[in-house]
């Protein structure tokens, strides 16, 4: 009987697939406060990881491990290089959460542009005259820069186009024609246009190359009233530099953050005290619809990995495995 360890709370639809398959010995660590035991990892034939971090040491004794199924699309919490070196595929769920994250990105964009929180509080506090301050703006005609036009970035572009925004894209892996097909214009050097954009939305994986890609010089180069959005990965923005700008030069601008350098962030995170910051708890992908689909796909990836018939498009480390031969 194959042993499967699930780390993190999985949607019931995903559990139903695993338990319905038969022939699997399943151990679930649904409570993030209860860490998986060393034996549950070392003895596993498959791991399904939604939350928490796995290290190379964690999987060193997992000699029967055939597949690691990631409940999501980012794998920065997994020892991918070590798994690739052992020929173990790491799978992702593909585009199933793209719409949820794109909608969250637009929601933060609108919340900041229309100053929903500020105006809500003004009405509650009897400050009706705020309506004459003309502090809100329209998205139509504004310039949006997307760093990355993958699954999620493409969905954001589609929705931004419906608001008649001018969309610029930096994605070195796509041709100008492919970007144009998404209703956007490809740029070669994104830092050259920072002074002309109104909104910057990040849709990149976290790596050593992208860590703190939005740093103090980048923030200093954009408009004082610009908006920065991150529903991708924590660590892409230098949070200290962001606080410095938003509490000073960019007080008229804002930021929408669904991810943080440390999660959960400390209660005394200085960004929490700023009125021009909209926050969510890394929940952009966690709609009912998305959670169901992610649970189902990650569970199917476990079974496919054990059976040796994985969908190549869902193998995160496919190139590394191919290079390994």
N, C-alpha and C positions, 0 to 999 in steps of 0.2 A: 504494500500500500504506500503510495507516494505521500510525502509529508509536505504540507503547505502552511506557511506561517504568514498571517496577515497582520501588518503593523499599522494601526490606525483604524478608526471607525469607518467601515465600508457600508455603502448603501445596501439596503436589504436585497435589492435586485441583483447586486453583485454576489452577495452571499448565497442567494438562491441558485445562481449558476454554479457556484463551487460545490455546494452541498448536493445539488441535483445531478452533478456529473457522476457521482459514485466512485468508489475506489480511492478517495482522498482522505487523508487524516489531517484535519484542519484545526489549527490553533489560531485564535484571534486575540490580539491585544488592542482592544478598542479604546481603552482609557489611556490618554497620553501621559498620565501620571504614573502608569505602570509600564516600566520598560520591558521589552522582550528579554527572556532569559537567554543566556549564551547557548544552552542546549537547543532552544527552539530555533535558533539561527543555524548553528553548526549541523543540526540534524535534518535541516530542510532540503527538500528537492526543489522547492520554489518559494520565493519570497514575494509578497505583494506589499508594497510600501506606499502608504499614503502620507504619514507624518513621521517626524523624527529623522535622525541622521544615521547612516551606516558608514563605518570606516573599514579600511582594509583589514585591520585587526579583527573586526567583527566577523568577517566572512572567511578568515584564513583557514579555519577548521571545517568549513562547510564543503566537504569533499563530494557530496552528492548533488550539489546545487546545479540546476539545469537552466534556470531562468530567474531574472529579477524583474518583476512587473511594477512599473512606476504608475501610481495613481495620479497622473498629471502629465505635463510635457517637459518640465524642467527636471534635470537630474543632478543638480549641484549638491544634493544631499546624499549622493551615492558614490562609492569608490569606482567610478566607471572604468578608469584605466586599469585598475587591478582586475576587475571582472573581465574586461576585454582581453587582457593578457592570458587569462585562463580559458578563453573561448566561450564565456557565458554571456548570452544576449541580455541586454537591458531594453525593456520595451516601454513605450509610452502610449497614451490613449489617442493621439492624433488630434484632429480638429474638433472634437466633441464639446470642448469648453470655449471655443473661439467666440461664439455669439454672446455668451454670458459676460466674458471679459470685455468684449467690445462695447456692449451696452453699459457696463460699469464705467468704462473710460468716457463714453459720451455723457453719462450721468454726472460724473465729476466735472467734466468740461462745462456743462450747462449750469451746474450748481454754482461754480465759481464765476462764470460769466454773468449770470443773472443774480448773483449774490443772494441765493435763496436763504441761507442761514441767517445772514445779517438782516434781511428784510423781514423774515419771519419774526425774529426777536424784536424788531422795531415795532411791528404791529402789536405784538403782545405787550409791549411796554408803553404803548400810547404815542409812539413817535411816527404818527401818520405822515408828517411832513417830509419824511425821507423819500417819498415818491417824487419829489421835485429836485432831488439831488443829482439825478441823471448819472448815477454811479454804475448802472447796468449797461450791457452792450449786446449787440447781435453777433451771432456766429457767421452770418452771411457776409462774405467778402473778406473774412479773416484768413490769415495764412497759417496753416497747420503743417508742422514738420513731423513726419513719422520716421523714427529711427527703427527700421526693420519693416518689411512688408510680407511677413509670413502669414500663417493662418489668421492670427488675431489682428495684425496690422492691416491685412486686406479687408477684414470685416469693419474695422474702424474707418478705413478709407471709404468704404461703401456708404456708411452712415454719415460721414462728414460731407460727402458729395451731395447727399440729400439736403444738407443745410447750406448748400451753395458756397462751401469753403474752398479756398485755394489750397491744394494739397501738394506738398513737396515730400519726396521720399528719398532717404538714403538707404540703399541696400545693394552692396557690391555684388551680390549673387544674382541679381536680376537685371535683365536688359532694359533699355529705355522703352522698348515696345511693350514689354510685359508690365512695366509700371504705368505706361499710358493706358493700357487696357483696363487698369484699375481706376482710371479717372484721375491720375496724378502725374506729376512731373518728376523725373529722376534727376538728382543732383549728385555730383561727384565728390564734393567736399562740403559736408554739412556744417562745418564750423564757419564757412564763408558766408552763410545766410542767416546766422544767428541774430544779427541786428535787424532783420526785416521780418521775423516771424512773430506771430501772436501767441501761438500755443506749440509746445514741444511735447510729444507723446512718445514714450520709450517702449519698444517691443523687441527687446534683445534678450538672449540668454545671459546668465552670469558666468563670466570666465575671468581669467587673469587679465585678458585684453580689454574686457568691458567693465571691470570693477572701478567704481567711481568715475565712470566715463563722463558723468555730469559733475564737474568739479568747479572750483572757485573761478578759474578763468572762463569757463563756459558760461556760468551764471552771470558773470560780470559783463559778458558780451551781448546778452539778450536785452530786450526792451524792459524798462522798469515795470510796465504793466503786463508783462507776459505771464503765461500760465505753464507750469511744468507738471506733467502727469506720468505716474509710474504705476502700472498695474501688471508689471512683468516680474521683476525679481528685486528683492532688497539687495543693497550693495552696489546698485548701478548709479546711485546718487550719493555724493558726499553730503550727509545730512547736516554736518556742522556748517559747511559752506552754504547750504540751502537756508538754514536758519539765519545765518548772517545776512543774506540778501533779502529774505522775506521780511525780516524785522527792521530793515533799513531801506536801501535803495528800491527794493521791489515790494514795498508795502502796498502799492496799488495793484500788484500782480497777485499770484497765488500758486498753490500746489495742491494736487490731488494724489494721495498716496494710499495704495492698497498693500504695499510691501515695505519692509523696513530692514535696516542693516542687521538688527537683532530682533528675533520674533519669539514671543511677544516683546514689544519694545518696553523699556523701563517706564514706570509711571511718571517719572520726572523728565521725560524726553522734552526738551525745550520747544519742539515743534507743536506740542499739544497746547501751548499757551497762545498760539497765534490765531487770530480770527480769519486769516486768509488761507488757511490750510483745511482741506477736507480729508478725512481719514476713514479707512475701513480696514477690518482685521484680516487681510489677505483672503478676502471672501469673494472676490470678483467672479471666480469660477464656481462658487458654491451656491448656485441656484438649485432648486429641486430637479429641474430638467437636466442640468449639467452633471450634478452629483449622481443621478441615476445612470446617465450614459457613461460617465467615467468609471463607476463601479462595474458596470456590465463589461466594458471593453477591457479594463484591467483584469477582471476575472477570466474573461475569454483568453487573454494573453497568457495567463498562467497555464490554462489547459493546453493551449496551442504550443506553448514552450515545452511542456512535458511530453506532448505527442510529437514534437519535432516538425510542426507545420506552421510556423509563425508567418504572419504577413510581413514581408520585408520592409514595407513602408512604415511599420510601427516599431522597427528595431532602431533604437537611438544610437547604438554603437555599431551599426551595420558596416560602416567603412573600415573601422578598426578591425572588426572580425574578418572582413574580406582581405585586408592587408596581412592579417595573421595567417590566412590560408586555411 
